[in-house]
Amino acid sequence: MPQNRVTIADLAREAGVNKSAVSRALSGKPGVSEETRSRVLDLAHELGWRPNSTARSLSRAQSGAIGWVMRRTPKSSTVDPFAMDQLIGVQMELSRTPYNLVLKLVDTMEDELQVYSQWHAERRVDGILLPDLEIDDPRTAFLRERDIPMSTVADLVDFEPSDANAAAGAADYESTGVREIMSHLLEKGHRRIGWIGGPAQFVATRRRLDALDAWRTRFDTVTTACTSHGPTDIAQEAVSMQDAHDLTAVVVDNELAAIETIAQLRLAGRAVPRDVSVVSWLGSDLCLLSDPTLTSLQHDIAGLGRLWTRGLLAKVYSDEPGTSTPPADPILHARASTD
Protein backbone atom coordinates (compact mmCIF):
# COMPACT_ATOMS: atom_id res chain seq x y z
CA MET A 1 0.00 0.00 0.00
CA PRO A 2 1.49 3.41 -0.94
CA GLN A 3 2.18 5.77 1.93
CA ASN A 4 -0.31 8.36 0.63
CA ARG A 5 -3.44 9.16 2.58
CA VAL A 6 -5.64 6.07 2.81
CA THR A 7 -9.04 6.58 1.15
CA ILE A 8 -12.39 4.81 1.29
CA ALA A 9 -11.57 3.40 -2.14
CA ASP A 10 -8.37 1.88 -0.70
CA LEU A 11 -10.33 0.29 2.14
CA ALA A 12 -12.92 -1.07 -0.29
CA ARG A 13 -10.22 -2.65 -2.44
CA GLU A 14 -8.40 -4.20 0.52
CA ALA A 15 -11.64 -5.51 2.06
CA GLY A 16 -13.00 -6.79 -1.23
CA VAL A 17 -16.25 -4.82 -0.99
CA ASN A 18 -17.67 -1.72 -2.68
CA LYS A 19 -17.29 1.83 -1.37
CA SER A 20 -20.91 1.96 -0.25
CA ALA A 21 -20.32 -1.00 2.06
CA VAL A 22 -17.23 0.71 3.49
CA SER A 23 -19.20 3.91 4.05
CA ARG A 24 -21.92 1.98 5.86
CA ALA A 25 -19.40 0.11 7.99
CA LEU A 26 -17.54 3.28 9.02
CA SER A 27 -20.71 5.25 9.81
CA GLY A 28 -22.35 2.41 11.76
CA LYS A 29 -25.27 2.15 9.34
CA PRO A 30 -27.13 -1.12 8.75
CA GLY A 31 -26.86 -2.87 5.41
CA VAL A 32 -23.56 -4.71 5.91
CA SER A 33 -22.86 -7.91 7.81
CA GLU A 34 -21.08 -7.78 11.16
CA GLU A 35 -18.21 -9.72 9.61
CA THR A 36 -17.79 -7.10 6.87
CA ARG A 37 -18.12 -4.24 9.35
CA SER A 38 -15.45 -5.71 11.60
CA ARG A 39 -13.12 -6.36 8.66
CA VAL A 40 -13.47 -2.78 7.40
CA LEU A 41 -12.97 -1.26 10.84
CA ASP A 42 -9.91 -3.42 11.48
CA LEU A 43 -8.44 -2.37 8.13
CA ALA A 44 -9.17 1.30 8.84
CA HIS A 45 -7.30 1.01 12.13
CA GLU A 46 -4.44 -1.01 10.63
CA LEU A 47 -3.93 1.29 7.64
CA GLY A 48 -4.37 4.51 9.58
CA TRP A 49 -7.47 5.73 7.74
CA ARG A 50 -8.77 9.10 8.91
CA PRO A 51 -11.83 11.07 7.74
CA ASN A 52 -11.01 13.22 4.72
CA SER A 53 -13.17 16.30 4.23
CA THR A 54 -12.59 16.34 0.46
CA ALA A 55 -13.91 12.81 0.21
CA ARG A 56 -17.07 13.43 2.19
CA SER A 57 -20.41 14.22 0.72
CA LEU A 58 -20.72 17.13 3.18
CA SER A 59 -17.78 19.48 2.91
CA ARG A 60 -18.49 20.94 6.35
CA ALA A 61 -17.56 17.66 8.02
CA GLN A 62 -13.87 18.19 8.77
CA SER A 63 -13.24 17.42 12.40
CA GLY A 64 -13.98 13.70 12.65
CA ALA A 65 -15.92 14.38 15.85
CA ILE A 66 -19.52 14.79 16.98
CA GLY A 67 -20.65 16.93 19.90
CA TRP A 68 -22.95 16.44 22.87
CA VAL A 69 -23.74 19.23 25.32
CA MET A 70 -25.17 17.85 28.56
CA ARG A 71 -27.10 20.31 30.68
CA ARG A 72 -26.70 19.97 34.42
CA THR A 73 -29.87 18.85 36.23
CA PRO A 74 -30.77 18.20 39.88
CA LYS A 75 -29.78 14.57 39.22
CA SER A 76 -26.24 15.54 38.16
CA SER A 77 -25.01 15.62 41.76
CA THR A 78 -25.98 11.96 42.13
CA VAL A 79 -25.40 8.80 40.14
CA ASP A 80 -27.71 9.20 37.13
CA PRO A 81 -28.08 5.73 35.57
CA PHE A 82 -29.92 7.05 32.52
CA ALA A 83 -27.21 9.52 31.54
CA MET A 84 -24.45 7.00 32.16
CA ASP A 85 -26.13 4.27 30.10
CA GLN A 86 -26.82 6.76 27.32
CA LEU A 87 -23.16 7.81 27.29
CA ILE A 88 -22.05 4.18 27.23
CA GLY A 89 -24.27 3.57 24.19
CA VAL A 90 -22.83 6.58 22.37
CA GLN A 91 -19.27 5.51 23.08
CA MET A 92 -19.98 1.88 22.15
CA GLU A 93 -21.21 3.00 18.73
CA LEU A 94 -18.29 5.38 18.23
CA SER A 95 -15.79 2.70 19.27
CA ARG A 96 -16.59 0.89 16.02
CA THR A 97 -15.68 3.96 13.97
CA PRO A 98 -12.77 6.41 13.67
CA TYR A 99 -14.93 9.23 15.04
CA ASN A 100 -14.72 10.90 18.44
CA LEU A 101 -17.12 12.47 20.92
CA VAL A 102 -16.70 16.00 22.27
CA LEU A 103 -18.71 16.25 25.52
CA LYS A 104 -19.45 19.47 27.37
CA LEU A 105 -21.34 20.01 30.63
CA VAL A 106 -23.20 23.33 31.04
CA ASP A 107 -25.75 24.91 33.37
CA THR A 108 -28.30 26.68 31.15
CA MET A 109 -29.87 26.73 27.69
CA GLU A 110 -27.98 29.96 26.98
CA ASP A 111 -24.69 28.25 27.85
CA GLU A 112 -25.60 25.36 25.56
CA LEU A 113 -26.30 27.64 22.60
CA GLN A 114 -23.03 29.46 23.26
CA VAL A 115 -21.13 26.17 23.06
CA TYR A 116 -22.78 25.37 19.72
CA SER A 117 -21.80 28.80 18.41
CA GLN A 118 -18.21 28.30 19.54
CA TRP A 119 -17.97 24.80 18.08
CA HIS A 120 -19.40 26.06 14.80
CA ALA A 121 -16.92 28.94 14.59
CA GLU A 122 -13.99 26.65 15.41
CA ARG A 123 -15.26 23.73 13.28
CA ARG A 124 -14.79 21.51 16.32
CA VAL A 125 -17.56 19.03 15.51
CA ASP A 126 -19.40 17.81 12.43
CA GLY A 127 -22.79 17.27 14.04
CA ILE A 128 -24.68 17.44 17.33
CA LEU A 129 -26.34 14.82 19.51
CA LEU A 130 -29.34 16.71 20.85
CA PRO A 131 -30.97 15.23 23.99
CA ASP A 132 -34.25 16.06 25.73
CA LEU A 133 -36.08 17.63 22.81
CA GLU A 134 -38.36 20.45 23.96
CA ILE A 135 -41.59 21.81 22.51
CA ASP A 136 -40.61 24.75 20.25
CA ASP A 137 -37.00 23.90 21.06
CA PRO A 138 -34.73 26.90 20.32
CA ARG A 139 -31.75 24.60 19.75
CA THR A 140 -33.16 22.98 16.61
CA ALA A 141 -33.73 26.35 14.92
CA PHE A 142 -30.28 27.54 16.07
CA LEU A 143 -28.55 24.50 14.55
CA ARG A 144 -30.58 24.53 11.35
CA GLU A 145 -29.80 28.20 10.75
CA ARG A 146 -26.11 27.28 10.82
CA ASP A 147 -26.62 24.13 8.76
CA ILE A 148 -25.27 21.94 11.57
CA PRO A 149 -26.52 18.33 11.35
CA MET A 150 -28.23 16.99 14.46
CA SER A 151 -29.72 13.80 15.79
CA THR A 152 -32.51 14.66 18.21
CA VAL A 153 -33.68 12.49 21.04
CA ALA A 154 -37.03 12.91 22.76
CA ASP A 155 -35.89 11.44 26.09
CA LEU A 156 -35.45 7.91 24.74
CA VAL A 157 -36.13 7.89 21.02
CA ASP A 158 -33.95 9.03 18.14
CA PHE A 159 -35.88 10.93 15.49
CA GLU A 160 -35.95 14.12 13.44
CA PRO A 161 -38.95 16.39 14.13
CA SER A 162 -39.48 16.71 10.37
CA ASP A 163 -39.64 12.92 9.97
CA ALA A 164 -43.33 12.11 10.43
CA ASN A 165 -42.83 8.33 10.38
CA ALA A 166 -40.09 8.43 13.00
CA ALA A 167 -42.07 10.85 15.15
CA ALA A 168 -45.04 8.46 15.03
CA GLY A 169 -42.73 5.63 16.07
CA ALA A 170 -41.52 7.71 19.00
CA ALA A 171 -45.11 8.34 20.11
CA ASP A 172 -45.81 4.60 19.86
CA TYR A 173 -42.83 3.91 22.11
CA GLU A 174 -44.17 6.21 24.81
CA SER A 175 -47.68 4.76 24.45
CA THR A 176 -46.31 1.24 24.88
CA GLY A 177 -44.61 2.21 28.13
CA VAL A 178 -47.76 3.86 29.45
CA ARG A 179 -49.81 0.79 28.48
CA GLU A 180 -47.41 -1.55 30.31
CA ILE A 181 -47.68 0.46 33.52
CA MET A 182 -51.40 1.18 33.47
CA SER A 183 -52.33 -2.40 32.54
CA HIS A 184 -50.30 -3.65 35.49
CA LEU A 185 -51.94 -1.22 37.92
CA LEU A 186 -55.40 -2.05 36.57
CA GLU A 187 -54.72 -5.76 37.06
CA LYS A 188 -53.59 -5.07 40.63
CA GLY A 189 -56.95 -3.44 41.36
CA HIS A 190 -55.84 0.22 41.44
CA ARG A 191 -58.42 2.80 40.36
CA ARG A 192 -56.97 6.08 41.69
CA ILE A 193 -53.65 6.83 39.98
CA GLY A 194 -51.24 9.76 40.12
CA TRP A 195 -48.61 10.32 37.39
CA ILE A 196 -45.76 12.78 38.03
CA GLY A 197 -43.84 13.39 34.83
CA GLY A 198 -40.69 15.29 34.02
CA PRO A 199 -40.43 18.90 32.80
CA ALA A 200 -43.57 20.03 30.96
CA GLN A 201 -41.55 21.49 28.07
CA PHE A 202 -40.13 18.08 27.10
CA VAL A 203 -41.68 16.41 24.07
CA ALA A 204 -41.40 12.99 25.75
CA THR A 205 -43.30 14.22 28.81
CA ARG A 206 -46.10 15.53 26.61
CA ARG A 207 -46.33 12.24 24.72
CA ARG A 208 -46.70 10.24 27.93
CA LEU A 209 -49.40 12.53 29.28
CA ASP A 210 -51.22 12.37 25.94
CA ALA A 211 -51.03 8.56 26.02
CA LEU A 212 -52.58 8.59 29.51
CA ASP A 213 -55.77 10.16 28.14
CA ALA A 214 -56.78 6.83 26.60
CA TRP A 215 -56.79 5.26 30.09
CA ARG A 216 -58.83 7.79 32.02
CA THR A 217 -62.17 6.07 31.46
CA ARG A 218 -60.84 2.83 32.94
CA PHE A 219 -59.90 4.44 36.27
CA ASP A 220 -61.81 6.50 38.80
CA THR A 221 -59.01 9.06 38.99
CA VAL A 222 -55.94 9.74 36.84
CA THR A 223 -54.20 12.85 38.18
CA THR A 224 -51.11 14.23 36.45
CA ALA A 225 -48.43 16.82 37.18
CA CYS A 226 -45.09 17.92 35.72
CA THR A 227 -41.99 18.84 37.71
CA SER A 228 -38.26 19.20 37.28
CA HIS A 229 -36.05 16.10 37.08
CA GLY A 230 -35.13 16.63 40.74
CA PRO A 231 -35.92 13.56 42.88
CA THR A 232 -36.98 15.69 45.84
CA ASP A 233 -39.34 17.87 43.80
CA ILE A 234 -40.95 14.81 42.21
CA ALA A 235 -41.30 13.02 45.56
CA GLN A 236 -42.86 16.02 47.25
CA GLU A 237 -45.38 16.37 44.42
CA ALA A 238 -46.19 12.64 44.64
CA VAL A 239 -46.86 12.80 48.39
CA SER A 240 -49.00 15.95 48.06
CA MET A 241 -50.96 14.42 45.20
CA GLN A 242 -51.54 11.18 47.09
CA ASP A 243 -52.77 13.08 50.14
CA ALA A 244 -55.11 15.31 48.13
CA HIS A 245 -56.70 12.55 46.04
CA ASP A 246 -56.36 9.45 48.24
CA LEU A 247 -54.39 7.73 45.49
CA THR A 248 -53.61 4.03 45.66
CA ALA A 249 -50.66 4.22 43.23
CA VAL A 250 -48.23 6.86 41.96
CA VAL A 251 -45.98 6.72 38.89
CA VAL A 252 -42.88 8.88 38.85
CA ASP A 253 -40.31 9.85 36.22
CA ASN A 254 -37.21 7.94 37.37
CA GLU A 255 -35.85 5.51 39.90
CA LEU A 256 -34.05 8.14 42.01
CA ALA A 257 -37.34 10.00 42.39
CA ALA A 258 -39.17 6.74 43.16
CA ILE A 259 -36.76 5.86 45.97
CA GLU A 260 -37.17 9.37 47.42
CA THR A 261 -40.95 9.08 47.04
CA ILE A 262 -40.99 5.88 49.10
CA ALA A 263 -38.91 7.58 51.81
CA GLN A 264 -41.20 10.63 51.97
CA LEU A 265 -44.35 8.51 51.97
CA ARG A 266 -42.98 6.68 54.99
CA LEU A 267 -42.30 9.97 56.75
CA ALA A 268 -45.94 10.86 56.07
CA GLY A 269 -47.05 7.62 57.72
CA ARG A 270 -47.87 5.66 54.57
CA ALA A 271 -46.52 2.19 53.84
CA VAL A 272 -45.48 1.01 50.36
CA PRO A 273 -47.20 -0.94 48.91
CA ARG A 274 -49.83 -1.49 51.64
CA ASP A 275 -51.19 2.08 51.49
CA VAL A 276 -49.89 3.21 48.11
CA SER A 277 -47.92 1.54 45.32
CA VAL A 278 -45.00 3.23 43.54
CA VAL A 279 -43.83 2.73 39.94
CA SER A 280 -40.82 4.23 38.16
CA TRP A 281 -40.87 5.07 34.45
CA LEU A 282 -37.12 4.41 34.28
CA GLY A 283 -35.53 1.30 35.71
CA SER A 284 -31.96 0.37 36.58
CA ASP A 285 -30.19 -1.83 39.13
CA LEU A 286 -31.03 0.81 41.72
CA CYS A 287 -34.59 -0.54 41.62
CA LEU A 288 -33.31 -3.80 43.11
CA LEU A 289 -31.62 -1.95 45.99
CA SER A 290 -34.76 -0.07 46.98
CA ASP A 291 -36.82 -1.20 49.98
CA PRO A 292 -39.20 -2.42 48.77
CA THR A 293 -37.81 -3.24 45.37
CA LEU A 294 -39.25 -1.01 42.66
CA THR A 295 -41.65 -1.90 39.89
CA SER A 296 -40.20 -0.17 36.82
CA LEU A 297 -39.90 -0.11 33.05
CA GLN A 298 -36.77 -1.58 31.52
CA HIS A 299 -35.44 0.46 28.61
CA ASP A 300 -32.42 -0.42 26.51
CA ILE A 301 -30.83 2.97 27.13
CA ALA A 302 -27.40 1.97 25.83
CA GLY A 303 -29.02 0.52 22.72
CA LEU A 304 -31.01 3.70 22.23
CA GLY A 305 -27.80 5.70 22.64
CA ARG A 306 -26.28 3.64 19.85
CA LEU A 307 -29.27 4.30 17.57
CA TRP A 308 -29.10 8.00 18.40
CA THR A 309 -25.41 8.09 17.47
CA ARG A 310 -25.83 5.93 14.39
CA GLY A 311 -28.43 8.34 13.07
CA LEU A 312 -26.02 11.27 13.32
CA LEU A 313 -23.07 9.37 11.85
CA ALA A 314 -25.20 8.46 8.85
CA LYS A 315 -26.05 12.13 8.29
CA VAL A 316 -22.57 13.59 8.53
CA TYR A 317 -20.25 10.83 7.28
CA SER A 318 -22.28 8.80 4.80
CA ASP A 319 -23.22 9.60 1.23
CA GLU A 320 -26.49 7.69 1.64
CA PRO A 321 -29.56 8.74 3.67
CA GLY A 322 -30.16 6.97 6.95
CA THR A 323 -33.32 5.13 7.91
CA SER A 324 -35.23 5.30 11.16
CA THR A 325 -34.82 2.16 13.26
CA PRO A 326 -37.56 1.57 15.84
CA PRO A 327 -36.27 0.85 19.35
CA ALA A 328 -37.20 -2.26 21.27
CA ASP A 329 -40.35 -1.85 23.34
CA PRO A 330 -39.92 -1.10 27.06
CA ILE A 331 -40.65 -4.01 29.39
CA LEU A 332 -42.31 -3.74 32.79
CA HIS A 333 -40.66 -5.54 35.72
CA ALA A 334 -43.21 -5.95 38.52
CA ARG A 335 -41.58 -5.95 41.95
CA ALA A 336 -42.50 -5.51 45.60
CA SER A 337 -43.48 -1.81 45.39
CA THR A 338 -46.75 -2.81 43.68
CA ASP A 339 -47.37 -6.22 45.29
C-alpha positions as CSV (number, residue, x, y, z in Angstrom):
1,M,0.0,0.0,0.0
2,P,1.5,3.4,-0.9
3,Q,2.2,5.8,1.9
4,N,-0.3,8.4,0.6
5,R,-3.4,9.2,2.6
6,V,-5.6,6.1,2.8
7,T,-9.0,6.6,1.2
8,I,-12.4,4.8,1.3
9,A,-11.6,3.4,-2.1
10,D,-8.4,1.9,-0.7
11,L,-10.3,0.3,2.1
12,A,-12.9,-1.1,-0.3
13,R,-10.2,-2.6,-2.4
14,E,-8.4,-4.2,0.5
15,A,-11.6,-5.5,2.1
16,G,-13.0,-6.8,-1.2
17,V,-16.2,-4.8,-1.0
18,N,-17.7,-1.7,-2.7
19,K,-17.3,1.8,-1.4
20,S,-20.9,2.0,-0.3
21,A,-20.3,-1.0,2.1
22,V,-17.2,0.7,3.5
23,S,-19.2,3.9,4.1
24,R,-21.9,2.0,5.9
25,A,-19.4,0.1,8.0
26,L,-17.5,3.3,9.0
27,S,-20.7,5.2,9.8
28,G,-22.4,2.4,11.8
29,K,-25.3,2.2,9.3
30,P,-27.1,-1.1,8.8
31,G,-26.9,-2.9,5.4
32,V,-23.6,-4.7,5.9
33,S,-22.9,-7.9,7.8
34,E,-21.1,-7.8,11.2
35,E,-18.2,-9.7,9.6
36,T,-17.8,-7.1,6.9
37,R,-18.1,-4.2,9.3
38,S,-15.5,-5.7,11.6
39,R,-13.1,-6.4,8.7
40,V,-13.5,-2.8,7.4
41,L,-13.0,-1.3,10.8
42,D,-9.9,-3.4,11.5
43,L,-8.4,-2.4,8.1
44,A,-9.2,1.3,8.8
45,H,-7.3,1.0,12.1
46,E,-4.4,-1.0,10.6
47,L,-3.9,1.3,7.6
48,G,-4.4,4.5,9.6
49,W,-7.5,5.7,7.7
50,R,-8.8,9.1,8.9
51,P,-11.8,11.1,7.7
52,N,-11.0,13.2,4.7
53,S,-13.2,16.3,4.2
54,T,-12.6,16.3,0.5
55,A,-13.9,12.8,0.2
56,R,-17.1,13.4,2.2
57,S,-20.4,14.2,0.7
58,L,-20.7,17.1,3.2
59,S,-17.8,19.5,2.9
60,R,-18.5,20.9,6.3
61,A,-17.6,17.7,8.0
62,Q,-13.9,18.2,8.8
63,S,-13.2,17.4,12.4
64,G,-14.0,13.7,12.6
65,A,-15.9,14.4,15.9
66,I,-19.5,14.8,17.0
67,G,-20.6,16.9,19.9
68,W,-22.9,16.4,22.9
69,V,-23.7,19.2,25.3
70,M,-25.2,17.8,28.6
71,R,-27.1,20.3,30.7
72,R,-26.7,20.0,34.4
73,T,-29.9,18.9,36.2
74,P,-30.8,18.2,39.9
75,K,-29.8,14.6,39.2
76,S,-26.2,15.5,38.2
77,S,-25.0,15.6,41.8
78,T,-26.0,12.0,42.1
79,V,-25.4,8.8,40.1
80,D,-27.7,9.2,37.1
81,P,-28.1,5.7,35.6
82,F,-29.9,7.0,32.5
83,A,-27.2,9.5,31.5
84,M,-24.4,7.0,32.2
85,D,-26.1,4.3,30.1
86,Q,-26.8,6.8,27.3
87,L,-23.2,7.8,27.3
88,I,-22.1,4.2,27.2
89,G,-24.3,3.6,24.2
90,V,-22.8,6.6,22.4
91,Q,-19.3,5.5,23.1
92,M,-20.0,1.9,22.1
93,E,-21.2,3.0,18.7
94,L,-18.3,5.4,18.2
95,S,-15.8,2.7,19.3
96,R,-16.6,0.9,16.0
97,T,-15.7,4.0,14.0
98,P,-12.8,6.4,13.7
99,Y,-14.9,9.2,15.0
100,N,-14.7,10.9,18.4
101,L,-17.1,12.5,20.9
102,V,-16.7,16.0,22.3
103,L,-18.7,16.2,25.5
104,K,-19.5,19.5,27.4
105,L,-21.3,20.0,30.6
106,V,-23.2,23.3,31.0
107,D,-25.8,24.9,33.4
108,T,-28.3,26.7,31.1
109,M,-29.9,26.7,27.7
110,E,-28.0,30.0,27.0
111,D,-24.7,28.2,27.9
112,E,-25.6,25.4,25.6
113,L,-26.3,27.6,22.6
114,Q,-23.0,29.5,23.3
115,V,-21.1,26.2,23.1
116,Y,-22.8,25.4,19.7
117,S,-21.8,28.8,18.4
118,Q,-18.2,28.3,19.5
119,W,-18.0,24.8,18.1
120,H,-19.4,26.1,14.8
121,A,-16.9,28.9,14.6
122,E,-14.0,26.7,15.4
123,R,-15.3,23.7,13.3
124,R,-14.8,21.5,16.3
125,V,-17.6,19.0,15.5
126,D,-19.4,17.8,12.4
127,G,-22.8,17.3,14.0
128,I,-24.7,17.4,17.3
129,L,-26.3,14.8,19.5
130,L,-29.3,16.7,20.9
131,P,-31.0,15.2,24.0
132,D,-34.3,16.1,25.7
133,L,-36.1,17.6,22.8
134,E,-38.4,20.4,24.0
135,I,-41.6,21.8,22.5
136,D,-40.6,24.8,20.3
137,D,-37.0,23.9,21.1
138,P,-34.7,26.9,20.3
139,R,-31.8,24.6,19.7
140,T,-33.2,23.0,16.6
141,A,-33.7,26.4,14.9
142,F,-30.3,27.5,16.1
143,L,-28.6,24.5,14.5
144,R,-30.6,24.5,11.3
145,E,-29.8,28.2,10.8
146,R,-26.1,27.3,10.8
147,D,-26.6,24.1,8.8
148,I,-25.3,21.9,11.6
149,P,-26.5,18.3,11.4
150,M,-28.2,17.0,14.5
151,S,-29.7,13.8,15.8
152,T,-32.5,14.7,18.2
153,V,-33.7,12.5,21.0
154,A,-37.0,12.9,22.8
155,D,-35.9,11.4,26.1
156,L,-35.5,7.9,24.7
157,V,-36.1,7.9,21.0
158,D,-33.9,9.0,18.1
159,F,-35.9,10.9,15.5
160,E,-36.0,14.1,13.4
161,P,-38.9,16.4,14.1
162,S,-39.5,16.7,10.4
163,D,-39.6,12.9,10.0
164,A,-43.3,12.1,10.4
165,N,-42.8,8.3,10.4
166,A,-40.1,8.4,13.0
167,A,-42.1,10.8,15.1
168,A,-45.0,8.5,15.0
169,G,-42.7,5.6,16.1
170,A,-41.5,7.7,19.0
171,A,-45.1,8.3,20.1
172,D,-45.8,4.6,19.9
173,Y,-42.8,3.9,22.1
174,E,-44.2,6.2,24.8
175,S,-47.7,4.8,24.4
176,T,-46.3,1.2,24.9
177,G,-44.6,2.2,28.1
178,V,-47.8,3.9,29.4
179,R,-49.8,0.8,28.5
180,E,-47.4,-1.6,30.3
181,I,-47.7,0.5,33.5
182,M,-51.4,1.2,33.5
183,S,-52.3,-2.4,32.5
184,H,-50.3,-3.6,35.5
185,L,-51.9,-1.2,37.9
186,L,-55.4,-2.0,36.6
187,E,-54.7,-5.8,37.1
188,K,-53.6,-5.1,40.6
189,G,-57.0,-3.4,41.4
190,H,-55.8,0.2,41.4
191,R,-58.4,2.8,40.4
192,R,-57.0,6.1,41.7
193,I,-53.7,6.8,40.0
194,G,-51.2,9.8,40.1
195,W,-48.6,10.3,37.4
196,I,-45.8,12.8,38.0
197,G,-43.8,13.4,34.8
198,G,-40.7,15.3,34.0
199,P,-40.4,18.9,32.8
200,A,-43.6,20.0,31.0
201,Q,-41.6,21.5,28.1
202,F,-40.1,18.1,27.1
203,V,-41.7,16.4,24.1
204,A,-41.4,13.0,25.7
205,T,-43.3,14.2,28.8
206,R,-46.1,15.5,26.6
207,R,-46.3,12.2,24.7
208,R,-46.7,10.2,27.9
209,L,-49.4,12.5,29.3
210,D,-51.2,12.4,25.9
211,A,-51.0,8.6,26.0
212,L,-52.6,8.6,29.5
213,D,-55.8,10.2,28.1
214,A,-56.8,6.8,26.6
215,W,-56.8,5.3,30.1
216,R,-58.8,7.8,32.0
217,T,-62.2,6.1,31.5
218,R,-60.8,2.8,32.9
219,F,-59.9,4.4,36.3
220,D,-61.8,6.5,38.8
221,T,-59.0,9.1,39.0
222,V,-55.9,9.7,36.8
223,T,-54.2,12.8,38.2
224,T,-51.1,14.2,36.5
225,A,-48.4,16.8,37.2
226,C,-45.1,17.9,35.7
227,T,-42.0,18.8,37.7
228,S,-38.3,19.2,37.3
229,H,-36.0,16.1,37.1
230,G,-35.1,16.6,40.7
231,P,-35.9,13.6,42.9
232,T,-37.0,15.7,45.8
233,D,-39.3,17.9,43.8
234,I,-41.0,14.8,42.2
235,A,-41.3,13.0,45.6
236,Q,-42.9,16.0,47.2
237,E,-45.4,16.4,44.4
238,A,-46.2,12.6,44.6
239,V,-46.9,12.8,48.4
240,S,-49.0,16.0,48.1
241,M,-51.0,14.4,45.2
242,Q,-51.5,11.2,47.1
243,D,-52.8,13.1,50.1
244,A,-55.1,15.3,48.1
245,H,-56.7,12.6,46.0
246,D,-56.4,9.4,48.2
247,L,-54.4,7.7,45.5
248,T,-53.6,4.0,45.7
249,A,-50.7,4.2,43.2
250,V,-48.2,6.9,42.0
251,V,-46.0,6.7,38.9
252,V,-42.9,8.9,38.9
253,D,-40.3,9.8,36.2
254,N,-37.2,7.9,37.4
255,E,-35.8,5.5,39.9
256,L,-34.1,8.1,42.0
257,A,-37.3,10.0,42.4
258,A,-39.2,6.7,43.2
259,I,-36.8,5.9,46.0
260,E,-37.2,9.4,47.4
261,T,-41.0,9.1,47.0
262,I,-41.0,5.9,49.1
263,A,-38.9,7.6,51.8
264,Q,-41.2,10.6,52.0
265,L,-44.3,8.5,52.0
266,R,-43.0,6.7,55.0
267,L,-42.3,10.0,56.8
268,A,-45.9,10.9,56.1
269,G,-47.0,7.6,57.7
270,R,-47.9,5.7,54.6
271,A,-46.5,2.2,53.8
272,V,-45.5,1.0,50.4
273,P,-47.2,-0.9,48.9
274,R,-49.8,-1.5,51.6
275,D,-51.2,2.1,51.5
276,V,-49.9,3.2,48.1
277,S,-47.9,1.5,45.3
278,V,-45.0,3.2,43.5
279,V,-43.8,2.7,39.9
280,S,-40.8,4.2,38.2
281,W,-40.9,5.1,34.4
282,L,-37.1,4.4,34.3
283,G,-35.5,1.3,35.7
284,S,-32.0,0.4,36.6
285,D,-30.2,-1.8,39.1
286,L,-31.0,0.8,41.7
287,C,-34.6,-0.5,41.6
288,L,-33.3,-3.8,43.1
289,L,-31.6,-2.0,46.0
290,S,-34.8,-0.1,47.0
291,D,-36.8,-1.2,50.0
292,P,-39.2,-2.4,48.8
293,T,-37.8,-3.2,45.4
294,L,-39.3,-1.0,42.7
295,T,-41.7,-1.9,39.9
296,S,-40.2,-0.2,36.8
297,L,-39.9,-0.1,33.1
298,Q,-36.8,-1.6,31.5
299,H,-35.4,0.5,28.6
300,D,-32.4,-0.4,26.5
301,I,-30.8,3.0,27.1
302,A,-27.4,2.0,25.8
303,G,-29.0,0.5,22.7
304,L,-31.0,3.7,22.2
305,G,-27.8,5.7,22.6
306,R,-26.3,3.6,19.9
307,L,-29.3,4.3,17.6
308,W,-29.1,8.0,18.4
309,T,-25.4,8.1,17.5
310,R,-25.8,5.9,14.4
311,G,-28.4,8.3,13.1
312,L,-26.0,11.3,13.3
313,L,-23.1,9.4,11.8
314,A,-25.2,8.5,8.8
315,K,-26.0,12.1,8.3
316,V,-22.6,13.6,8.5
317,Y,-20.3,10.8,7.3
318,S,-22.3,8.8,4.8
319,D,-23.2,9.6,1.2
320,E,-26.5,7.7,1.6
321,P,-29.6,8.7,3.7
322,G,-30.2,7.0,7.0
323,T,-33.3,5.1,7.9
324,S,-35.2,5.3,11.2
325,T,-34.8,2.2,13.3
326,P,-37.6,1.6,15.8
327,P,-36.3,0.8,19.4
328,A,-37.2,-2.3,21.3
329,D,-40.4,-1.8,23.3
330,P,-39.9,-1.1,27.1
331,I,-40.7,-4.0,29.4
332,L,-42.3,-3.7,32.8
333,H,-40.7,-5.5,35.7
334,A,-43.2,-5.9,38.5
335,R,-41.6,-6.0,42.0
336,A,-42.5,-5.5,45.6
337,S,-43.5,-1.8,45.4
338,T,-46.7,-2.8,43.7
339,D,-47.4,-6.2,45.3
